Amino acid sequence: MIQKASARSASDLHWFKSSYSDSSNSNECVEVATAPDAVLVRDSKNFHGPRLALTPAAWTGFVAYAAGS
């Protein structure tokens, strides 16, 4: 999961939802954006709210754990 994005401006980031998100209620999801030095996570209902920033290594570990690997 590598996409070029600037962490300087939220408008430069490409936010996306998982393909596993519940399509019947698209507001109950988190969104993810990648930057060269971080993976950012936010609540899809609160675009301007707080964001969690993870290192790429921490994100990779989380995804592996969440997938049960």
C-alpha distances in whole Angstrom, upper triangle without the diagonal:
4,7,10,12,15,16,20,20,19,19,17,14,12,12,12,13,12,14,16,17,21,22,26,25,22,23,22,19,16,14,11,10,8,10,11,13,12,10,13,14,17,20,19,23,23,21,23,24,22,19,17,15,14,13,10,12,13,10,10,13,14,11,13,16,16,15,18,17
4,7,9,12,14,17,18,17,18,15,12,11,13,13,15,15,17,19,20,24,25,28,27,24,25,25,21,18,15,12,10,7,8,8,11,11,10,13,15,18,21,21,24,24,22,23,24,23,19,18,15,14,13,10,13,15,12,12,16,16,14,16,19,19,19,22,21
4,6,10,12,15,15,14,14,11,9,8,11,11,14,15,17,20,20,24,24,28,27,23,24,24,21,18,14,11,8,6,7,8,11,11,10,12,15,17,20,19,23,23,20,21,22,21,18,18,16,15,14,12,15,17,14,15,18,18,17,19,22,21,21,25,24
4,7,10,12,13,13,13,9,9,9,12,14,17,18,20,23,23,27,27,30,29,25,26,26,23,20,16,13,10,7,6,7,10,11,12,13,16,18,21,21,24,23,20,21,23,22,19,19,16,16,15,13,17,19,16,17,21,21,20,22,25,25,25,28,27
4,6,9,9,10,10,6,5,7,10,13,16,18,21,23,23,26,26,29,28,24,24,25,21,18,15,12,8,7,5,7,10,10,10,11,14,16,19,19,22,20,17,18,19,19,16,16,14,15,15,14,17,18,16,18,21,21,20,23,25,25,25,29,28
4,5,7,8,9,6,6,9,12,15,19,21,24,26,25,29,29,32,30,26,25,26,23,20,16,14,10,9,6,7,9,10,11,11,15,16,20,20,22,20,17,17,18,17,15,16,13,15,15,15,18,19,18,20,23,22,22,25,27,27,28,31,30
4,6,7,9,7,7,11,12,15,18,21,24,26,25,28,28,31,29,25,24,25,22,18,15,13,9,8,6,8,8,8,9,9,12,14,17,18,21,18,15,15,16,14,12,13,10,12,12,13,17,17,16,19,21,21,21,24,26,25,27,30,29
4,7,9,8,9,13,14,18,21,24,27,29,27,30,31,33,31,27,26,27,24,21,18,16,13,12,9,11,11,11,13,12,15,16,19,20,22,19,16,14,16,15,13,15,13,15,16,17,20,21,20,22,25,24,25,28,29,29,30,33,33
4,5,5,7,11,12,16,19,22,25,27,26,28,28,31,28,25,23,24,22,19,16,15,12,12,11,13,14,13,14,12,15,15,17,18,19,16,13,12,14,14,13,15,14,17,18,19,22,22,21,23,26,25,25,28,30,29,30,33,34
4,5,5,9,9,13,16,19,22,24,22,25,25,27,24,21,19,21,18,16,13,12,9,11,11,14,14,13,13,10,12,11,14,14,15,13,9,9,11,12,10,13,13,16,17,18,22,21,19,22,24,23,23,27,28,26,28,31,32
4,5,8,10,13,16,20,22,25,23,25,25,27,25,21,20,22,20,17,14,13,11,13,12,15,17,16,15,13,15,14,16,15,16,15,11,11,14,15,14,16,16,19,20,20,24,24,22,24,27,25,25,29,30,28,30,33,34
4,7,10,13,17,20,22,25,23,26,26,28,26,23,22,23,21,18,15,13,10,10,10,12,14,14,14,13,15,15,18,17,19,17,14,14,16,17,15,17,16,18,18,18,22,22,20,22,25,24,24,27,29,28,29,32,32
4,6,10,13,16,18,21,20,23,23,25,23,20,19,20,18,15,11,9,6,7,8,11,13,11,10,9,11,12,15,14,17,15,12,13,15,15,12,14,13,15,16,16,19,19,17,19,22,21,20,24,25,24,25,28,29
4,7,10,13,15,18,17,20,20,23,21,17,17,19,16,13,10,8,6,7,9,13,15,13,11,10,11,12,14,13,16,15,12,14,16,16,14,15,15,16,17,16,20,20,17,19,22,20,19,22,24,22,23,27,27
4,7,10,13,15,14,17,17,20,18,14,14,15,12,10,6,5,5,8,11,14,16,13,10,9,9,9,11,9,13,13,10,12,14,14,12,13,13,15,17,16,19,19,15,17,20,18,17,21,22,20,21,24,25
4,7,9,12,11,14,14,17,15,12,13,13,10,9,5,5,7,10,13,16,18,15,12,11,10,10,11,9,13,14,12,15,16,16,14,15,15,16,18,16,19,19,15,17,19,17,15,19,20,18,18,22,23
4,6,8,7,10,10,14,12,9,10,10,7,6,5,6,9,12,16,19,20,17,13,12,10,10,10,8,12,14,13,16,16,17,14,15,16,17,19,17,20,19,15,16,19,16,14,17,18,15,16,20,21
4,5,5,9,10,14,13,11,12,11,8,8,7,8,11,13,17,20,21,18,14,14,12,12,13,11,15,17,16,19,19,19,17,16,17,17,19,17,19,18,14,15,17,14,12,15,16,13,13,17,18
4,5,8,9,13,13,11,14,13,11,11,11,12,14,16,20,23,24,21,17,17,15,16,16,14,17,20,19,22,23,23,20,20,21,21,22,20,22,21,17,17,19,17,14,17,18,15,14,18,19
4,6,8,11,12,11,13,12,10,11,12,13,16,18,22,25,25,22,19,18,16,16,16,14,17,20,20,23,23,23,21,20,21,21,23,21,22,21,17,18,19,16,13,15,16,13,12,15,17
4,6,9,9,7,10,8,7,9,10,12,16,18,22,25,25,22,18,17,14,14,13,11,14,17,17,21,20,20,19,19,21,21,23,22,23,22,18,19,20,17,15,18,18,14,14,18,20
4,5,6,6,9,8,8,11,13,16,19,22,25,29,29,26,22,21,17,16,14,12,14,17,19,22,22,22,21,22,24,24,27,25,27,25,22,23,24,20,18,21,21,17,17,20,23
4,5,5,9,9,10,13,14,17,20,23,26,29,30,27,23,22,19,18,16,13,14,18,19,22,22,24,23,23,25,26,29,27,29,27,24,25,26,23,21,23,24,20,20,23,25
4,6,9,9,11,15,16,20,23,26,29,33,33,30,26,24,21,20,17,14,15,19,20,23,23,25,24,25,28,29,31,30,32,30,27,28,29,26,24,26,26,22,22,25,28
4,6,6,8,12,14,18,21,24,27,31,31,28,24,22,19,17,14,11,11,15,17,20,20,21,21,22,25,26,29,29,30,28,25,27,28,24,23,25,25,21,22,25,28
4,6,7,10,11,14,17,21,24,27,28,25,21,19,16,14,11,8,9,13,14,17,17,19,19,20,22,24,27,26,28,26,23,24,26,23,21,24,24,20,21,24,27
4,6,9,10,14,17,21,24,27,27,24,21,18,15,12,9,6,6,9,11,15,14,16,16,18,21,23,26,26,28,26,22,25,26,22,21,25,24,21,22,25,28
4,7,10,14,17,20,24,27,27,23,20,17,14,11,8,7,7,11,13,16,15,16,16,17,20,21,24,24,26,23,21,23,23,20,19,22,21,18,19,22,25
4,7,10,14,17,20,23,23,20,16,14,10,9,7,6,8,10,12,15,14,14,14,14,17,18,21,21,22,20,17,19,20,17,16,19,19,15,17,20,22
4,7,10,14,17,20,20,16,13,10,7,6,5,5,8,10,10,13,12,12,10,11,13,14,17,17,19,17,14,16,18,14,14,17,17,14,16,19,21
4,7,10,14,17,17,14,10,8,6,5,6,6,9,10,9,12,12,12,10,11,12,13,16,16,18,17,13,16,18,15,14,18,18,16,17,20,22
4,7,10,13,14,10,7,6,5,7,9,9,13,13,11,14,13,13,10,10,10,11,13,12,15,14,10,13,15,13,12,16,17,15,16,20,20
4,7,10,11,9,6,5,7,9,12,12,15,14,12,14,14,13,10,10,10,11,12,11,15,14,11,14,16,15,14,18,19,18,19,22,23
4,7,8,6,5,6,9,12,15,15,19,18,15,17,17,16,12,12,10,10,10,9,12,13,10,12,15,15,14,17,19,18,19,22,22
4,6,5,6,8,11,14,18,18,21,20,17,17,18,17,13,13,10,10,10,9,13,14,12,14,17,17,17,19,21,21,22,25,25
4,6,8,11,14,17,21,22,25,23,21,21,22,20,16,15,12,11,9,8,12,14,13,14,17,18,18,20,22,22,23,26,25
4,7,10,14,17,20,22,25,23,21,21,20,18,15,13,9,9,6,7,10,11,11,13,15,16,17,19,21,22,23,25,24
4,6,10,13,17,18,21,20,18,18,17,15,11,10,6,5,5,6,9,9,9,11,13,13,14,17,18,19,20,23,22
4,7,10,14,15,18,17,16,16,16,14,10,8,6,5,6,6,9,9,7,10,12,11,12,15,16,16,17,20,20
4,7,11,12,15,14,12,13,12,10,6,6,5,6,9,10,13,11,9,13,14,13,13,17,18,17,19,22,22
4,7,9,12,11,10,12,11,9,6,5,7,8,11,12,14,12,10,13,15,12,13,16,16,15,17,20,21
4,6,9,7,7,9,7,7,5,7,9,12,15,16,18,16,14,17,18,15,16,19,19,17,20,22,24
4,5,5,7,9,8,8,8,10,13,15,18,19,21,19,16,19,20,17,17,21,20,18,20,23,25
4,6,6,10,9,11,11,13,15,17,21,21,23,21,18,21,22,19,19,22,22,19,21,24,26
4,6,9,9,11,12,15,18,20,23,24,26,24,21,24,26,22,22,26,25,22,24,27,29
4,6,5,8,10,13,16,19,22,23,26,23,21,24,25,22,23,26,26,23,26,28,30
4,6,8,9,12,15,18,21,22,25,23,20,23,25,22,22,26,26,24,26,29,31
4,7,9,12,14,18,21,22,25,23,21,25,26,24,24,28,28,26,28,31,33
4,7,10,13,16,20,21,24,22,20,24,25,22,23,26,26,24,27,29,31
4,7,10,13,17,19,21,18,17,21,22,19,21,24,23,22,25,27,29
4,6,10,13,15,17,15,14,18,19,16,17,21,21,19,22,25,26
4,7,10,12,14,12,11,15,15,13,15,18,18,17,20,22,23
4,7,9,12,10,9,13,14,13,14,17,18,17,20,22,22
4,6,8,6,6,10,10,10,12,14,15,15,18,19,19
4,5,5,6,9,10,11,12,14,15,16,18,20,19
4,6,5,6,9,10,11,12,14,15,16,18,17
4,5,5,6,9,10,11,12,14,15,17,15
4,5,5,6,9,10,11,12,14,15,15
4,5,5,6,9,10,10,12,14,14
4,5,5,6,9,10,11,12,11
4,6,5,6,9,10,11,10
4,5,5,6,8,10,10
4,5,5,6,9,9
4,6,5,6,5
4,5,5,6
4,5,8
4,6
4
